[in-house]
Amino acid sequence: MTTATDTWLLGADLSIHRLGYGAMRLCAQPGNFGPYPDWEGGKRLLRRAVELGVDFIDTAHPYGPGWNEELIADALAPYPAGVVVTTKGGVEKTGPAQVFSDGSAASLRRFCEGSLRRLKLECIDLYQLHRPDPAVPFAESVGALAALRAEGKIRHVGLSNVTLAQVEEARGIVPIASVQNRYNLLERDDDPVLAYCAEHGIAYLPWGPLAAKPFAPEAPLAHASGAIAQIASDLGATAGQVALAWLLRRSPNIILIPGTTSIAHLEENIAAAAIRLSDGEFATLSGTSRG
Protein backbone atom coordinates (compact mmCIF):
# COMPACT_ATOMS: atom_id res chain seq x y z
CA MET A 1 0.00 0.00 0.00
CA THR A 2 1.28 3.45 -0.91
CA THR A 3 2.08 5.76 2.00
CA ALA A 4 2.93 9.44 2.12
CA THR A 5 6.62 8.60 2.22
CA ASP A 6 6.32 6.77 -1.11
CA THR A 7 5.51 9.93 -3.08
CA TRP A 8 6.91 13.40 -3.69
CA LEU A 9 5.18 16.53 -4.91
CA LEU A 10 7.45 17.61 -7.76
CA GLY A 11 7.44 21.35 -8.21
CA ALA A 12 4.69 21.50 -5.57
CA ASP A 13 2.08 20.26 -8.06
CA LEU A 14 3.03 16.89 -9.61
CA SER A 15 2.68 13.83 -7.36
CA ILE A 16 5.16 11.11 -8.33
CA HIS A 17 6.32 7.87 -6.76
CA ARG A 18 9.80 8.08 -5.29
CA LEU A 19 11.08 5.08 -7.24
CA GLY A 20 11.14 5.82 -10.95
CA TYR A 21 13.11 4.57 -13.93
CA GLY A 22 16.21 5.89 -15.70
CA ALA A 23 16.07 5.04 -19.41
CA MET A 24 19.66 5.85 -20.39
CA ARG A 25 20.68 2.25 -21.01
CA LEU A 26 17.96 1.75 -23.62
CA CYS A 27 20.31 2.84 -26.41
CA ALA A 28 22.87 1.10 -28.58
CA GLN A 29 26.29 0.38 -27.14
CA PRO A 30 29.03 1.47 -26.78
CA GLY A 31 28.43 4.89 -25.38
CA ASN A 32 24.62 4.90 -25.67
CA PHE A 33 24.94 5.94 -29.31
CA GLY A 34 22.26 4.85 -31.74
CA PRO A 35 18.83 3.21 -31.38
CA TYR A 36 18.30 0.41 -28.88
CA PRO A 37 18.82 -2.87 -30.81
CA ASP A 38 15.91 -4.64 -29.11
CA TRP A 39 13.39 -1.87 -29.79
CA GLU A 40 10.32 -4.00 -29.06
CA GLY A 41 11.95 -5.35 -25.90
CA GLY A 42 12.62 -1.80 -24.77
CA LYS A 43 8.96 -0.93 -25.31
CA ARG A 44 7.90 -3.95 -23.26
CA LEU A 45 10.22 -2.93 -20.42
CA LEU A 46 8.90 0.64 -20.36
CA ARG A 47 5.30 -0.54 -20.38
CA ARG A 48 6.04 -3.01 -17.59
CA ALA A 49 7.56 -0.20 -15.53
CA VAL A 50 4.33 1.78 -15.82
CA GLU A 51 2.29 -1.34 -14.98
CA LEU A 52 4.33 -1.64 -11.77
CA GLY A 53 3.48 1.91 -10.75
CA VAL A 54 6.44 3.83 -12.14
CA ASP A 55 5.23 7.31 -13.05
CA PHE A 56 8.58 9.13 -13.37
CA ILE A 57 10.88 8.30 -16.31
CA ASP A 58 14.21 10.05 -16.84
CA THR A 59 15.88 10.50 -20.22
CA ALA A 60 18.01 13.09 -22.06
CA HIS A 61 18.62 14.36 -25.58
CA PRO A 62 22.15 12.86 -25.89
CA TYR A 63 20.90 9.34 -25.09
CA GLY A 64 21.00 8.07 -28.63
CA PRO A 65 21.11 11.04 -29.29
CA GLY A 66 17.35 11.39 -29.50
CA TRP A 67 16.63 7.70 -29.95
CA ASN A 68 15.92 7.16 -26.26
CA GLU A 69 13.20 9.81 -26.30
CA GLU A 70 11.71 8.30 -29.46
CA LEU A 71 11.60 4.86 -27.84
CA ILE A 72 9.80 6.21 -24.79
CA ALA A 73 7.21 7.94 -26.96
CA ASP A 74 6.77 4.85 -29.13
CA ALA A 75 6.15 2.76 -26.01
CA LEU A 76 3.97 5.10 -23.99
CA ALA A 77 2.51 7.99 -25.99
CA PRO A 78 -0.20 9.06 -25.50
CA TYR A 79 1.05 8.86 -21.93
CA PRO A 80 -1.08 7.35 -19.16
CA ALA A 81 -2.48 9.90 -16.72
CA GLY A 82 0.07 10.92 -14.12
CA VAL A 83 3.17 9.67 -15.96
CA VAL A 84 5.94 12.28 -15.94
CA VAL A 85 8.77 12.07 -18.47
CA THR A 86 11.72 14.29 -17.68
CA THR A 87 14.49 15.02 -20.15
CA LYS A 88 17.63 17.16 -20.33
CA GLY A 89 19.40 19.55 -22.67
CA GLY A 90 22.81 21.17 -22.71
CA VAL A 91 24.98 18.31 -23.94
CA GLU A 92 25.63 17.37 -27.56
CA LYS A 93 26.78 13.93 -28.71
CA THR A 94 28.21 13.26 -32.17
CA GLY A 95 29.69 9.82 -31.51
CA PRO A 96 30.04 7.21 -28.74
CA ALA A 97 32.97 9.12 -27.23
CA GLN A 98 32.26 12.56 -28.71
CA VAL A 99 30.27 14.33 -26.00
CA PHE A 100 30.51 18.02 -25.19
CA SER A 101 28.62 20.71 -23.31
CA ASP A 102 26.50 23.18 -25.26
CA GLY A 103 24.54 25.46 -22.96
CA SER A 104 23.94 28.46 -25.20
CA ALA A 105 20.41 29.86 -25.28
CA ALA A 106 19.98 28.98 -28.95
CA SER A 107 21.13 25.39 -28.45
CA LEU A 108 18.97 24.86 -25.36
CA ARG A 109 15.95 26.04 -27.32
CA ARG A 110 16.85 23.67 -30.16
CA PHE A 111 17.37 20.77 -27.75
CA CYS A 112 14.08 21.45 -25.96
CA GLU A 113 12.03 21.79 -29.12
CA GLY A 114 13.58 18.59 -30.50
CA SER A 115 12.70 16.74 -27.30
CA LEU A 116 9.12 18.00 -27.48
CA ARG A 117 8.80 16.54 -30.99
CA ARG A 118 10.42 13.23 -30.18
CA LEU A 119 8.51 12.74 -26.92
CA LYS A 120 5.24 13.82 -28.60
CA LEU A 121 4.56 16.38 -25.90
CA GLU A 122 3.31 19.96 -25.98
CA CYS A 123 4.98 20.73 -22.65
CA ILE A 124 7.78 18.89 -20.82
CA ASP A 125 6.86 18.53 -17.14
CA LEU A 126 10.48 18.70 -15.98
CA TYR A 127 13.33 19.88 -18.21
CA GLN A 128 16.84 19.75 -16.75
CA LEU A 129 20.05 21.52 -17.68
CA HIS A 130 22.24 18.47 -18.28
CA ARG A 131 25.41 20.13 -17.05
CA PRO A 132 26.86 23.63 -16.93
CA ASP A 133 28.79 24.72 -20.01
CA PRO A 134 32.10 26.34 -18.99
CA ALA A 135 32.00 28.39 -22.22
CA VAL A 136 28.62 29.94 -21.42
CA PRO A 137 27.68 31.99 -18.34
CA PHE A 138 25.61 29.75 -16.08
CA ALA A 139 22.96 32.46 -15.68
CA GLU A 140 22.55 32.59 -19.47
CA SER A 141 21.80 28.86 -19.66
CA VAL A 142 19.35 28.98 -16.75
CA GLY A 143 17.76 32.09 -18.20
CA ALA A 144 17.15 30.24 -21.46
CA LEU A 145 15.23 27.56 -19.57
CA ALA A 146 13.30 30.25 -17.71
CA ALA A 147 12.27 31.71 -21.08
CA LEU A 148 11.12 28.31 -22.34
CA ARG A 149 9.13 27.90 -19.13
CA ALA A 150 7.49 31.28 -19.62
CA GLU A 151 6.49 30.19 -23.14
CA GLY A 152 4.79 27.05 -21.78
CA LYS A 153 7.25 24.59 -23.32
CA ILE A 154 8.59 23.61 -19.89
CA ARG A 155 6.49 23.20 -16.76
CA HIS A 156 9.35 22.91 -14.25
CA VAL A 157 13.11 23.54 -14.49
CA GLY A 158 15.73 21.19 -13.07
CA LEU A 159 19.52 21.10 -12.87
CA SER A 160 22.08 18.32 -13.17
CA ASN A 161 25.76 18.01 -12.26
CA VAL A 162 25.78 21.31 -10.36
CA THR A 163 27.36 22.77 -7.25
CA LEU A 164 25.50 24.24 -4.30
CA ALA A 165 26.50 27.74 -5.40
CA GLN A 166 25.00 27.08 -8.83
CA VAL A 167 21.74 25.82 -7.32
CA GLU A 168 21.51 29.01 -5.28
CA GLU A 169 22.30 31.16 -8.33
CA ALA A 170 19.71 29.37 -10.46
CA ARG A 171 17.01 29.83 -7.83
CA GLY A 172 17.52 33.58 -8.18
CA ILE A 173 16.51 33.29 -11.84
CA VAL A 174 13.72 30.68 -11.94
CA PRO A 175 12.12 28.23 -9.49
CA ILE A 176 14.11 24.98 -9.41
CA ALA A 177 12.14 21.76 -9.00
CA SER A 178 14.96 19.20 -9.03
CA VAL A 179 18.69 18.57 -8.86
CA GLN A 180 20.26 15.46 -10.39
CA ASN A 181 23.80 14.78 -9.13
CA ARG A 182 25.86 11.67 -8.50
CA TYR A 183 25.16 10.21 -5.06
CA ASN A 184 24.94 6.77 -3.48
CA LEU A 185 25.78 4.85 -0.32
CA LEU A 186 29.51 4.90 -1.15
CA GLU A 187 29.74 8.39 -2.68
CA ARG A 188 28.27 11.10 -0.46
CA ASP A 189 30.31 14.20 -1.24
CA ASP A 190 27.09 15.85 -2.40
CA ASP A 191 25.56 15.78 1.09
CA PRO A 192 25.47 19.62 1.31
CA VAL A 193 23.50 19.90 -1.94
CA LEU A 194 21.12 17.15 -0.82
CA ALA A 195 20.53 18.93 2.49
CA TYR A 196 19.92 22.25 0.76
CA CYS A 197 17.42 20.66 -1.62
CA ALA A 198 15.58 18.98 1.27
CA GLU A 199 15.39 22.30 3.11
CA HIS A 200 13.94 24.10 0.09
CA GLY A 201 11.52 21.44 -1.17
CA ILE A 202 13.62 20.52 -4.21
CA ALA A 203 13.59 16.94 -5.48
CA TYR A 204 17.00 15.26 -5.47
CA LEU A 205 17.61 12.65 -8.19
CA PRO A 206 20.81 10.70 -7.43
CA TRP A 207 22.38 9.29 -10.56
CA GLY A 208 24.60 6.25 -10.14
CA PRO A 209 22.49 5.05 -7.17
CA LEU A 210 24.29 1.68 -7.18
CA ALA A 211 27.72 3.31 -7.71
CA ALA A 212 28.03 2.12 -11.32
CA LYS A 213 30.36 4.13 -13.51
CA PRO A 214 28.81 5.51 -16.72
CA PHE A 215 28.31 2.72 -19.28
CA ALA A 216 29.94 0.14 -16.99
CA PRO A 217 28.12 -3.22 -16.87
CA GLU A 218 28.83 -3.83 -13.19
CA ALA A 219 27.50 -1.77 -10.28
CA PRO A 220 29.55 -2.18 -7.07
CA LEU A 221 26.53 -1.90 -4.79
CA ALA A 222 24.62 -4.57 -6.71
CA HIS A 223 27.12 -7.18 -5.47
CA ALA A 224 28.33 -5.65 -2.21
CA SER A 225 29.79 -7.64 0.68
CA GLY A 226 30.24 -7.02 4.39
CA ALA A 227 27.52 -5.21 6.32
CA ILE A 228 25.48 -4.52 3.20
CA ALA A 229 25.40 -8.20 2.27
CA GLN A 230 24.56 -9.21 5.85
CA ILE A 231 21.66 -6.80 6.10
CA ALA A 232 20.43 -7.93 2.69
CA SER A 233 20.54 -11.55 3.86
CA ASP A 234 18.65 -10.68 7.05
CA LEU A 235 15.94 -8.92 5.05
CA GLY A 236 15.72 -11.52 2.30
CA ALA A 237 16.75 -8.87 -0.21
CA THR A 238 19.60 -8.22 -2.61
CA ALA A 239 22.49 -5.87 -1.86
CA GLY A 240 21.25 -3.57 -4.62
CA GLN A 241 17.79 -3.40 -3.08
CA VAL A 242 19.28 -2.51 0.30
CA ALA A 243 21.37 0.27 -1.28
CA LEU A 244 18.23 1.71 -2.91
CA ALA A 245 16.25 1.37 0.32
CA TRP A 246 19.01 3.29 2.12
CA LEU A 247 18.65 6.16 -0.35
CA LEU A 248 14.88 6.26 0.12
CA ARG A 249 15.39 6.39 3.88
CA ARG A 250 18.23 8.91 3.62
CA SER A 251 16.00 11.89 2.74
CA PRO A 252 12.32 12.25 1.81
CA ASN A 253 13.10 14.37 -1.27
CA ILE A 254 15.20 11.64 -2.93
CA ILE A 255 13.63 10.29 -6.12
CA LEU A 256 15.35 7.17 -7.44
CA ILE A 257 15.80 6.51 -11.15
CA PRO A 258 17.76 3.23 -11.39
CA GLY A 259 18.19 1.98 -14.93
CA THR A 260 18.23 -1.49 -16.40
CA THR A 261 17.54 -3.35 -19.64
CA SER A 262 16.10 -6.39 -17.83
CA ILE A 263 12.46 -6.71 -16.76
CA ALA A 264 13.51 -9.03 -13.92
CA HIS A 265 16.00 -6.43 -12.66
CA LEU A 266 13.39 -3.70 -13.09
CA GLU A 267 10.99 -5.65 -10.88
CA GLU A 268 13.77 -6.19 -8.32
CA ASN A 269 14.58 -2.49 -8.21
CA ILE A 270 10.95 -1.44 -7.79
CA ALA A 271 10.50 -3.96 -4.98
CA ALA A 272 13.14 -2.03 -3.03
CA ALA A 273 10.48 0.60 -2.28
CA ALA A 274 8.80 -1.88 0.06
CA ILE A 275 11.94 -2.47 2.17
CA ARG A 276 11.87 -0.70 5.52
CA LEU A 277 15.26 -0.45 7.19
CA SER A 278 15.36 -0.37 10.98
CA ASP A 279 17.11 2.50 12.73
CA GLY A 280 20.01 0.16 13.50
CA GLU A 281 20.31 -1.09 9.92
CA PHE A 282 20.19 2.44 8.57
CA ALA A 283 22.89 3.56 11.02
CA THR A 284 25.10 0.59 10.12
CA LEU A 285 24.77 1.31 6.40
CA SER A 286 25.38 5.01 6.93
CA GLY A 287 28.70 4.12 8.53
CA THR A 288 29.76 2.09 5.48
CA SER A 289 33.15 3.12 4.11
CA ARG A 290 32.89 5.42 1.16
CA GLY A 291 34.61 4.73 -2.12
Buried (B, 14 or more C-beta within 10 A) or exposed (E): EEEEEBBBEBBEEBEBBBBBBBBBBBBBBEBBBBBBEEBEBBBEBBBBBBEBEBBBBBBBBBBBBBBBBBBBBBBBBEBEEEBBBBBBBBBBBEEBEEBEBBBBBEBBBBBBEBBBEBBBBEBBBBBBBBBBBEEBEBBBBBBBBBBBBEEEBBBBBBBBBBBBEBBEBBBEBBBBBBBBBBBBBBBBEBEEBBBBBBEEBBBBBBBBBBBBEEEEEEBBBBEBEEBBBBBBEEBEBBBBBBBBBBBBBBBEBBBBBBBBBEBEBBEBBBBBBEBEBEEEBBEBBEEBEEE
